Amino acid sequence: MIKRWKIATASEQEVAALHKELQVHPMISRLLVQRGIKDFETARLFFRPDPSHLHDPFLMKDMDKAVLRILQAFERKEKILVYGDYDVDGTTAVASMFQFIRQLHPQAEFYIPHRYREGYGISQAGIDYAANNAFKLVISLDCGIKSVDLITQAAEKGIDFIVCDHHLPDEQLPPAFAILNPKQKDCPYPFKELCGCGVGFKLMMALAGRLGLSSESYWRYIDLVVTAIAADIVPVSGENRVLAYFGLKKINENPSPGIQALMNLAAVQQKIHSQNLVFVIAPRINAAGRMDDAQTAVQLFLQPDVETAMEFARQLQVNNDERKEADSQITIEALEQLKQDPDNHLKKSTLVYKDTWHKGVVGIVASRLIETYYRPTIVLTKSGDYVAGSARSVAGFNLYEAIHACREWLLGYGGHFAAAGMTLLPENIPAFAQAFENAVAARIQPEQLTPEIQIDAEINFSEVNTSLYRILQQMEPFGPENMRPVFVARKVKNTGYSKMVKEQHIRFALRQNNNTLNGIGFHLKHLFPMVDSNDWLDVVFTLDENEYNGQVNLQLRVLDVQPHSES
């Protein structure tokens, strides 16, 4: 699949001014300006995160009310239920909040809804459980902001809710005792992009301050917070950057038993980066809720030592292996379905359905299909008497808007710009598929059907050295709004030593003028004929280190190659 390359721009005047102030490699100044860092003080805060940079939690709307209500529950010896979603953000939030509360107040339990029996967020079964077991206070994490009817029902049963959420609120808010969500229109909290676990962290921070506890009482959960930040793909800027920086530091120096157990099973040897959390740790945590019961993930994080945590980590590993097998098999079946459709090549969207597919992996399969057919995609399967599915979008296309346009064929739907879920009757699948195709075709721009690589800057091989790489490493943690820098080098040539490895990947040996660099390009075998020719090439890459036989060398992590163009 040919990709579009989009190179970022920056004001040359601002780059020069920052370079003069910082006296660092000009490329670093350019990268910083592109990230909105244009003076010495902002750069200092960026490169030297400090816990003192975190905002006062009491700036968040309703924080004072939430703290007072929890202290009241302590005083009255009321039962508190810590309730959260079944994904990484929800389970890490519940694990940290439950442990924090339980140390102060033994009358606390936690509750994670079952993905298939109860669905996302606050459930009827959850409200019934709280009522039947005499809970007077529920602290919901990573969910609740849209649960107007169920929280109303809870209030009628004498149950107060403190909602800690980060999803965009609707016009009507639930009648909770307190709502902690920086995205509320009238919330003055300075940073709006906390994840659910991050909002919970701020509540623990406020409680500790009011009770005169040390920062260690909540800081010990910082490695769970960074895991949630990475998995939930929230911006790694502002307060999230501080939390992620110290969370990664804790994981690499003194991880909690649960995180250490997952690292042991994944055989992680090197230093952990955000990318490891996204691709190695998070899928194992998510697998619990996808394949079985997410309570296993919470139990993992409650264990006091690595030995007992390993029991739960092994169960997550089994869940993850089952998840991988299921999504691999379903992807093969879905691709075969698409090959059998004579009109597939004419379509602007993808919709596939089979009643036996596992509901827990259809979202992953949708993402996999986009790797082959780059267009908005829905994967449907049977769920009881109904059909349920997950949708994934391509860059820049508003998926939620397209699904909203097809709502007459749906029983329910929800989501956001890039991902969504829906339920419908089996007999409505053909009509919904056609309506979705029409909605996408009417809205999508031709260029949105070609994947785009965002490139930070053009660079010459002569500028690539260990000194530059060391400063780039200090820009971590990477993530949205601070992605790992991507470079393009023009007019390079194969030295003759580039070769295929393991039938899928390319080991690069490239020359530009008198400078030679080696690199690796995963799953780029289709580009090898171009690389193996004697033609000039343009190559897109990030910088990486390769350790081999005890030696560490700088290398290119190649993302794409195209014939050289002067433009």
GULO-201204 format. One line per 5 residues: number of its first residue (from 1); for each residue x, y, z of C-alpha. Coordinates in nm, 4 decimals, decimal comma. Layout:
<dodrens>
NUM> X:Y:Z; ...
</dodrens>
This chain:
<dodrens>
1> 0,0000:0,0000:0,0000; 0,1511:0,3312:-0,1094; 0,1598:0,5845:0,1716; 0,1349:0,9632:0,1640; 0,4200:1,1469:0,3299
6> 0,3329:1,4654:0,5149; 0,6261:1,6717:0,6415; 0,5591:1,9065:0,9341; 0,6545:2,2717:0,9114; 0,7927:2,5134:1,1696
11> 0,8619:2,8874:1,1719; 1,2289:2,9253:1,0776; 1,2389:3,2445:1,2866; 1,1114:3,0612:1,5975; 1,3502:2,7684:1,5375
16> 1,6469:3,0070:1,5090; 1,5417:3,2000:1,8221; 1,5060:2,8803:2,0285; 1,8361:2,7441:1,8967; 2,0079:3,0638:2,0072
21> 1,8514:3,0335:2,3538; 1,9117:2,6596:2,4108; 2,2362:2,6083:2,2176; 2,1388:2,2518:2,1224; 2,1393:2,0665:1,7905
26> 1,9293:2,2733:1,5428; 1,7155:1,9655:1,4742; 1,6107:1,9523:1,8408; 1,5042:2,3179:1,8269; 1,2890:2,2404:1,5222
31> 1,1246:1,9405:1,6913; 1,0506:2,1437:2,0041; 0,8940:2,4340:1,8121; 0,6709:2,1844:1,6303; 0,5516:2,0679:1,9739
36> 0,4713:2,4227:2,0871; 0,7901:2,4647:2,2932; 0,9319:2,8017:2,1932; 1,1300:2,9401:2,4885; 1,3814:2,8316:2,7505
41> 1,1349:2,8009:3,0408; 0,8875:2,5815:2,8495; 1,1792:2,3662:2,7315; 1,3055:2,3350:3,0900; 0,9644:2,2122:3,2087
46> 0,9528:1,9690:2,9149; 1,2978:1,8164:2,9680; 1,2919:1,8253:3,3486; 0,9464:1,7087:3,4658; 0,8920:1,7433:3,8399
51> 0,6060:1,6375:4,0725; 0,5722:2,0051:4,1712; 0,4464:2,0699:3,8151; 0,1251:1,8779:3,8943; -0,1814:2,0957:3,9478
56> -0,3639:2,1322:4,2800; -0,6366:1,8620:4,2651; -0,8820:2,0988:4,4360; -0,8888:2,3094:4,1185; -1,1111:2,0354:3,9729
61> -1,4833:2,1019:3,9979; -1,6521:1,9018:4,2791; -1,3207:1,7792:4,4243; -1,3975:1,9343:4,7617; -1,7443:1,7720:4,7641
66> -1,5986:1,4331:4,6666; -1,3352:1,4422:4,9413; -1,5859:1,5487:5,2083; -1,8278:1,2704:5,1072; -1,5548:1,0032:5,1235
71> -1,4386:1,1304:5,4653; -1,8022:1,1216:5,5782; -1,8235:0,7572:5,4651; -1,5089:0,6818:5,6669; -1,6573:0,8446:5,9731
76> -1,9938:0,6665:5,9409; -1,8269:0,3322:5,8570; -2,0341:0,3130:5,5359; -1,9603:0,0506:5,2734; -1,7811:0,1931:4,9670
81> -1,7836:0,0250:4,6252; -1,5002:0,1128:4,3847; -1,6453:0,0547:4,0372; -1,4584:0,0658:3,7041; -1,4523:-0,0289:3,3393
86> -1,3015:-0,3577:3,2128; -1,0185:-0,2086:3,0029; -0,6652:-0,1096:3,1081; -0,7662:0,2406:3,2176; -1,0563:0,1103:3,4254
91> -0,8791:-0,1840:3,5887; -0,5656:0,0137:3,6822; -0,7871:0,2930:3,8197; -0,9881:0,0476:4,0318; -0,6765:-0,1354:4,1556
96> -0,5070:0,1858:4,2708; -0,8189:0,3533:4,4214; -0,9348:0,0347:4,5958; -0,5956:-0,0198:4,7609; -0,5747:0,3456:4,8644
101> -0,9254:0,3429:5,0195; -0,8850:-0,0015:5,1769; -0,5763:0,1089:5,3718; -0,7887:0,3769:5,5379; -1,1293:0,2093:5,5460
106> -1,1778:-0,1707:5,5596; -1,5438:-0,1503:5,4477; -1,4539:-0,1273:5,0784; -1,4930:-0,3616:4,7821; -1,4431:-0,3315:4,4082
111> -1,6639:-0,4186:4,1114; -1,5822:-0,4623:3,7420; -1,8779:-0,5246:3,5058; -1,8582:-0,8327:3,2853; -1,8085:-0,7219:2,9248
116> -2,0666:-0,9628:2,7781; -2,3229:-1,0018:3,0548; -2,3351:-0,6342:3,1547; -2,1701:-0,4256:2,8835; -1,9689:-0,1056:2,9136
121> -1,9890:0,1318:3,2106; -2,2415:0,1428:3,4944; -2,4715:-0,1600:3,4646; -2,8067:-0,2589:3,6093; -2,6366:-0,5602:3,7680
126> -2,3817:-0,3263:3,9286; -2,6532:-0,1040:4,0781; -2,8416:-0,4110:4,2052; -2,5205:-0,5465:4,3609; -2,4581:-0,2171:4,5417
131> -2,8179:-0,1976:4,6664; -2,8400:-0,5640:4,7746; -2,5127:-0,5403:4,9658; -2,5869:-0,2136:5,1488; -2,3255:0,0061:4,9792
136> -2,3922:0,3729:5,0473; -2,1200:0,5198:4,8251; -1,9949:0,4187:4,4799; -1,6777:0,5686:4,3328; -1,6903:0,5045:3,9567
141> -1,3699:0,5274:3,7540; -1,3356:0,5671:3,3752; -1,7149:0,5494:3,3395; -2,0387:0,7018:3,4682; -2,0526:1,0393:3,2941
146> -2,3251:0,9167:3,0540; -2,5137:0,6899:3,2998; -2,7973:0,9309:3,3802; -3,0776:0,6750:3,4268; -2,8814:0,4222:3,6310
151> -2,7254:0,6807:3,8638; -3,0748:0,8296:3,9091; -3,1944:0,4831:4,0073; -2,9031:0,4491:4,2512; -2,9875:0,7839:4,4121
156> -3,3476:0,6648:4,4630; -3,2055:0,3618:4,6471; -2,9995:0,5868:4,8762; -2,6661:0,5284:4,7009; -2,4406:0,8267:4,6362
161> -2,2100:0,8291:4,3323; -1,8762:1,0012:4,2889; -1,8081:0,9849:3,9152; -1,4403:1,0019:3,8087; -1,4433:1,0086:3,4297
166> -1,2641:1,1661:3,1355; -1,5073:1,0989:2,8513; -1,6860:1,3953:2,6934; -2,0042:1,4713:2,8922; -2,3464:1,5042:2,7272
171> -2,5661:1,8064:2,7909; -2,7479:1,6164:3,0676; -2,5230:1,5027:3,3518; -2,6037:1,2165:3,5893; -2,7362:1,3169:3,9350
176> -2,4160:1,2090:4,1105; -2,3113:1,3495:4,4483; -1,9916:1,4732:4,2802; -1,8562:1,4572:3,9248; -1,4816:1,4770:3,8683
181> -1,4236:1,5291:3,4971; -1,1997:1,8085:3,3628; -1,3993:1,8040:3,0368; -1,7100:1,9445:3,2095; -1,7868:2,2830:3,0546
186> -1,7625:2,4713:3,3842; -1,4637:2,2816:3,5303; -1,1707:2,5228:3,5812; -0,9087:2,2458:3,6012; -0,6165:2,3596:3,3800
191> -0,5405:2,0218:3,2149; -0,8272:1,8548:3,0296; -0,6655:1,5343:2,8973; -0,6280:1,3093:3,2034; -0,7247:0,9441:3,1554
196> -0,9721:0,7798:3,3976; -0,6911:0,6449:3,6153; -0,5403:0,9954:3,6129; -0,8636:1,1474:3,7471; -0,8657:0,8819:4,0197
201> -0,5030:0,9672:4,0976; -0,6013:1,3323:4,1510; -0,8762:1,2230:4,3923; -0,6236:1,0146:4,5913; -0,3890:1,3126:4,5888
206> -0,6650:1,5372:4,7300; -0,7638:1,2846:4,9986; -0,4019:1,2414:5,1048; -0,3621:1,6179:5,1318; -0,6763:1,6557:5,3422
211> -0,5785:1,3643:5,5704; -0,2158:1,4730:5,6047; -0,0822:1,1552:5,4433; 0,2561:1,1418:5,2715; 0,2764:1,1586:4,8924
216> 0,3957:0,7957:4,8967; 0,0359:0,6940:4,9858; -0,0739:0,7658:4,6277; 0,2603:0,7960:4,4427; 0,3153:0,4207:4,4808
221> 0,0484:0,3704:4,2116; 0,2203:0,5914:3,9526; 0,3286:0,2883:3,7435; -0,0383:0,1921:3,7056; -0,1172:0,5499:3,5974
226> 0,1438:0,5483:3,3176; 0,0148:0,2095:3,1994; -0,3326:0,3626:3,1667; -0,1963:0,6761:2,9931; -0,0147:0,4624:2,7356
231> -0,3024:0,2194:2,6775; -0,5752:0,4843:2,6523; -0,3728:0,6861:2,3970; -0,4280:1,0219:2,5692; -0,1951:1,3157:2,4905
236> 0,1461:1,2819:2,6557; 0,1715:1,6541:2,7228; 0,1194:1,8800:3,0228; 0,0311:1,6931:3,3402; 0,0203:1,3561:3,1603
241> 0,3856:1,4017:3,0641; 0,4826:1,4437:3,4309; 0,2765:1,1401:3,5372; 0,4099:0,9276:3,2492; 0,7715:1,0312:3,3114
246> 0,7665:0,9265:3,6775; 0,5494:0,6214:3,6057; 0,8080:0,4880:3,3602; 1,0836:0,5706:3,6089; 0,9090:0,3575:3,8727
251> 0,8499:0,0691:3,6280; 1,2195:0,0668:3,5386; 1,3447:0,1013:3,8969; 1,0855:-0,0476:4,1315; 0,7708:-0,1796:3,9563
256> 0,4683:-0,2985:4,1511; 0,4438:-0,6799:4,1787; 0,1692:-0,6988:3,9138; 0,3647:-0,5025:3,6524; 0,6823:-0,7010:3,7355
261> 0,4940:-1,0297:3,6892; 0,3706:-0,9215:3,3443; 0,7243:-0,8148:3,2510; 0,8582:-1,1526:3,3643; 0,6084:-1,3458:3,1532
266> 0,6722:-1,1233:2,8503; 1,0489:-1,1775:2,9010; 1,1125:-0,8024:2,8954; 1,4849:-0,7497:2,9463; 1,5537:-0,3988:2,8211
271> 1,4429:-0,0651:2,9594; 1,0646:-0,0194:2,9379; 0,9368:0,2634:2,7150; 0,5780:0,3773:2,6478; 0,5792:0,1577:2,3381
276> 0,6405:-0,1544:2,5511; 0,3404:-0,0628:2,7642; 0,1196:-0,0230:2,4552; 0,2276:-0,3394:2,2738; 0,3451:-0,5758:2,5502
281> 0,1862:-0,4947:2,8882; -0,1524:-0,3403:2,7928; -0,2709:-0,6254:2,5635; -0,2203:-0,8758:2,8462; -0,4272:-0,6636:3,0860
286> -0,6983:-0,6015:2,8254; -0,7161:-0,9713:2,7398; -0,8834:-1,0473:3,0740; -1,1926:-0,8449:2,9857; -1,1873:-0,9452:2,6183
291> -1,1820:-1,3208:2,6766; -1,3202:-1,3703:3,0288; -1,3470:-1,1584:3,3447; -1,1494:-0,8356:3,3950; -1,1496:-0,8865:3,7730
296> -0,8422:-1,1050:3,7147; -0,6517:-0,7927:3,6009; -0,7472:-0,6053:3,9194; -0,6498:-0,9034:4,1362; -0,3095:-0,9081:3,9661
301> -0,2437:-0,5497:4,0831; -0,3627:-0,6218:4,4379; -0,1006:-0,8887:4,5062; 0,1651:-0,8054:4,7682; 0,4525:-0,9879:4,5972
306> 0,5654:-1,1046:4,2535; 0,5236:-1,4732:4,3393; 0,1481:-1,4484:4,4046; 0,1062:-1,1950:4,1217; 0,2519:-1,4521:3,8793
311> -0,0542:-1,6768:3,9274; -0,2827:-1,4026:3,7936; -0,0309:-1,2943:3,5290; -0,0266:-1,6510:3,3933; -0,4057:-1,6427:3,3633
316> -0,3805:-1,3146:3,1717; -0,1155:-1,4753:2,9511; -0,3565:-1,7610:2,8712; -0,6308:-1,5058:2,7951; -0,3912:-1,3139:2,5710
321> -0,2834:-1,6261:2,3831; -0,6522:-1,7089:2,3249; -0,7123:-1,3506:2,2131; -0,4237:-1,3654:1,9632; -0,5440:-1,6965:1,8236
326> -0,9010:-1,5670:1,7905; -0,8125:-1,2375:1,6240; -0,5691:-1,4096:1,3868; -0,8261:-1,6691:1,2758; -1,1086:-1,4154:1,2443
331> -0,8858:-1,1810:1,0422; -0,8110:-1,4645:0,7958; -1,1850:-1,5417:0,7634; -1,2772:-1,1735:0,7245; -1,0156:-1,1162:0,4526
336> -1,1464:-1,4226:0,2682; -1,5009:-1,2801:0,2872; -1,3796:-0,9572:0,1309; -1,1938:-1,1428:-0,1461; -1,5170:-1,3230:-0,2342
341> -1,7065:-0,9934:-0,2769; -1,6839:-0,8934:-0,6462; -1,7644:-0,5299:-0,5585; -1,5133:-0,5001:-0,2748; -1,2626:-0,2967:-0,4798
346> -1,5293:-0,0332:-0,5531; -1,6219:0,0326:-0,1906; -1,5163:0,3164:0,0388; -1,5926:0,1167:0,3559; -1,5566:-0,2370:0,4918
351> -1,8282:-0,4314:0,6754; -1,7982:-0,8025:0,7534; -2,0162:-1,0329:0,9647; -2,0127:-1,3880:1,0959; -2,2280:-1,5069:1,3825
356> -1,9571:-1,7258:1,5442; -1,6825:-1,4630:1,5747; -1,5665:-1,3778:1,9288; -1,7149:-1,0461:2,0368; -1,4086:-0,9562:2,2425
361> -1,1727:-0,9225:1,9459; -1,3858:-0,7674:1,6694; -1,2357:-0,4227:1,7359; -0,8830:-0,5610:1,6952; -0,9875:-0,7395:1,3743
366> -1,1289:-0,4122:1,2384; -0,7865:-0,2523:1,2915; -0,6175:-0,5495:1,1219; -0,8430:-0,5195:0,8149; -0,7508:-0,1520:0,7807
371> -0,3886:-0,2617:0,7350; -0,4991:-0,4328:0,4101; -0,7966:-0,2207:0,3005; -0,7387:0,1296:0,4296; -1,0939:0,2512:0,4852
376> -1,3487:0,2864:0,7705; -1,4256:-0,0662:0,8911; -1,6964:-0,2453:1,0903; -1,6757:-0,6062:1,2129; -2,0027:-0,7615:1,3353
381> -2,0840:-1,0822:1,5233; -2,3797:-1,2407:1,7028; -2,4454:-1,1411:2,0637; -2,7450:-1,3275:2,2057; -3,0484:-1,2396:1,9920
386> -2,8754:-0,9336:1,8508; -2,5746:-0,8442:1,6398; -2,2943:-0,6403:1,7985; -1,9892:-0,4873:1,6418; -1,6921:-0,2573:1,6594
391> -1,5839:0,0072:1,4122; -1,2441:0,1667:1,3493; -1,1636:0,4687:1,1366; -0,8799:0,5941:0,9197; -0,6848:0,9110:0,9961
396> -0,8929:1,2256:0,9794; -1,2317:1,0616:0,9122; -1,5175:1,1142:1,1604; -1,6462:0,7610:1,2061; -1,9047:0,8496:1,4718
401> -2,0721:1,0973:1,2369; -2,1022:0,8313:0,9635; -2,2547:0,5775:1,2051; -2,4906:0,8425:1,3438; -2,6199:0,8917:0,9873
406> -2,7200:0,5197:0,9828; -2,8920:0,5210:1,3215; -3,2348:0,4179:1,1866; -3,0945:0,0633:1,1421; -2,9375:0,0430:1,4888
411> -3,0692:-0,0469:1,8344; -2,7850:0,1410:1,9998; -2,4458:0,2917:1,9249; -2,1718:0,4948:2,0892; -1,8133:0,5993:2,0430
416> -1,6049:0,8867:1,9130; -1,4179:1,0192:1,6097; -1,1923:0,7158:1,5579; -1,3759:0,4161:1,7103; -1,7316:0,3110:1,7877
421> -1,9568:0,0210:1,8800; -2,3117:-0,0676:1,7844; -2,5938:-0,3227:1,8220; -2,8635:-0,4085:1,5674; -3,1095:-0,6778:1,4631
426> -2,9690:-0,9532:1,2365; -3,2213:-0,8770:0,9617; -3,0992:-0,5161:0,9416; -2,7357:-0,6014:0,8532; -2,7721:-0,5614:0,4707
431> -2,9535:-0,2267:0,5028; -2,7041:-0,1006:0,7621; -2,4081:-0,2098:0,5470; -2,5453:-0,0153:0,2489; -2,6294:0,2888:0,4617
436> -2,2779:0,2876:0,6122; -2,1178:0,2620:0,2669; -2,3324:0,5536:0,1447; -2,2500:0,7629:0,4536; -1,8749:0,7032:0,4189
441> -1,8727:0,7589:0,0412; -2,0534:1,0912:0,0847; -1,8099:1,2194:0,3487; -1,4640:1,0732:0,2918; -1,2006:1,2634:0,0932
446> -0,9990:1,0648:-0,1658; -0,6695:1,1291:0,0166; -0,8160:0,9820:0,3378; -0,8201:0,6420:0,1664; -0,4404:0,6419:0,1537
451> -0,2453:0,5976:0,4803; -0,0346:0,8954:0,5792; 0,3045:0,9036:0,7505; 0,3636:1,2162:0,9568; 0,7271:1,3240:0,9182
456> 0,8870:1,5747:1,1525; 1,1828:1,6852:0,9444; 1,4291:1,6143:0,6668; 1,7727:1,5089:0,7880; 2,1064:1,4164:0,6344
461> 2,2926:1,1020:0,7368; 2,5847:1,3264:0,8366; 2,3661:1,4756:1,1149; 2,2705:1,1369:1,2613; 2,4933:1,0584:1,5566
466> 2,4872:0,9360:1,9154; 2,4753:1,2916:2,0524; 2,1519:1,3654:1,8627; 2,0043:1,0297:1,9683; 2,0779:1,0950:2,3377
471> 1,8858:1,4237:2,3270; 1,5986:1,2589:2,1396; 1,5804:1,0014:2,4209; 1,5328:1,2853:2,6675; 1,2151:1,3804:2,4792
476> 1,0512:1,0634:2,6113; 0,7932:0,9588:2,7136; 0,6474:0,9576:2,3622; 0,2801:0,9448:2,2708; 0,0089:1,1658:2,1176
481> 0,1218:1,5324:2,0934; 0,4802:1,4156:2,1485; 0,5307:1,1287:1,9082; 0,8718:0,9706:1,8535; 1,0386:1,1944:1,5908
486> 1,0168:1,0657:1,2335; 1,2746:1,1760:0,9740; 1,3165:1,1568:0,5988; 1,6539:1,1296:0,4248; 1,6640:1,2104:0,0522
491> 1,8686:1,0620:-0,2289; 2,0132:0,7590:-0,0539; 2,1229:0,4326:-0,2156; 2,1556:0,0693:-0,1188; 2,5228:-0,0130:-0,0555
496> 2,4601:-0,3587:-0,1989; 2,4416:-0,5189:0,1457; 2,0696:-0,4699:0,2148; 1,8976:-0,8077:0,2436; 1,5771:-0,9864:0,3366
501> 1,5610:-1,1426:0,6840; 1,3075:-1,4024:0,8027; 1,1211:-1,3629:0,4713; 0,9275:-1,0596:0,6015; 1,1738:-0,7900:0,6990
506> 1,4579:-0,5920:0,5400; 1,8010:-0,5406:0,6921; 1,9078:-0,2076:0,5386; 2,2573:-0,0869:0,4520; 2,2205:0,2617:0,3015
511> 2,4576:0,5324:0,1834; 2,4076:0,9061:0,1424; 2,7135:1,0831:0,0021; 3,0006:0,9421:0,2120; 2,7887:0,8425:0,5115
516> 2,6579:0,4888:0,5626; 2,3862:0,3801:0,8081; 2,2317:0,0405:0,8806; 1,8731:-0,0223:0,9764; 1,5805:-0,2606:1,0048
521> 1,2381:-0,2392:0,8397; 0,9763:-0,4784:0,9748; 0,7145:-0,6260:0,7368; 0,8552:-0,4299:0,4415; 0,9376:-0,7253:0,2141
526> 0,7204:-0,5743:-0,0640; 0,9686:-0,2858:-0,0875; 1,2785:-0,5004:-0,1341; 1,2826:-0,4954:-0,5175; 1,2946:-0,1136:-0,5009
531> 1,5691:-0,1187:-0,2357; 1,7673:-0,3838:-0,4251; 1,7718:-0,1756:-0,7426; 2,0524:0,0692:-0,7988; 1,8154:0,3682:-0,7963
536> 1,8177:0,6695:-0,5668; 1,5720:0,6378:-0,2764; 1,4019:0,8524:-0,0160; 1,3678:0,6756:0,3194; 1,1513:0,7501:0,6249
541> 1,2690:0,6304:0,9662; 1,2982:0,6803:1,3383; 1,6266:0,6383:1,5259; 1,6881:0,3337:1,7362; 1,9673:0,1351:1,9019
546> 2,0630:-0,2199:1,8125; 2,2388:-0,4378:2,0679; 2,4299:-0,7329:1,9226; 2,7093:-0,9374:2,0827; 2,7367:-0,6844:2,3650
551> 2,7824:-0,3920:2,1252; 2,5277:-0,1120:2,0983; 2,5023:0,0750:1,7684; 2,2724:0,3414:1,6318; 2,0373:0,2173:1,3620
556> 1,7456:0,3323:1,1496; 1,4002:0,1872:1,2180; 1,2744:0,2211:0,8591; 0,9027:0,2936:0,8145; 0,8787:0,3463:0,4389
561> 1,0839:0,3822:0,1196; 0,9943:0,5543:-0,2068; 1,1847:0,6338:-0,5279; 1,3754:0,9600:-0,4861; 1,1790:1,2729:-0,5664
566> 1,3180:1,6260:-0,5856; 0,9874:1,7678:-0,4511
</dodrens>
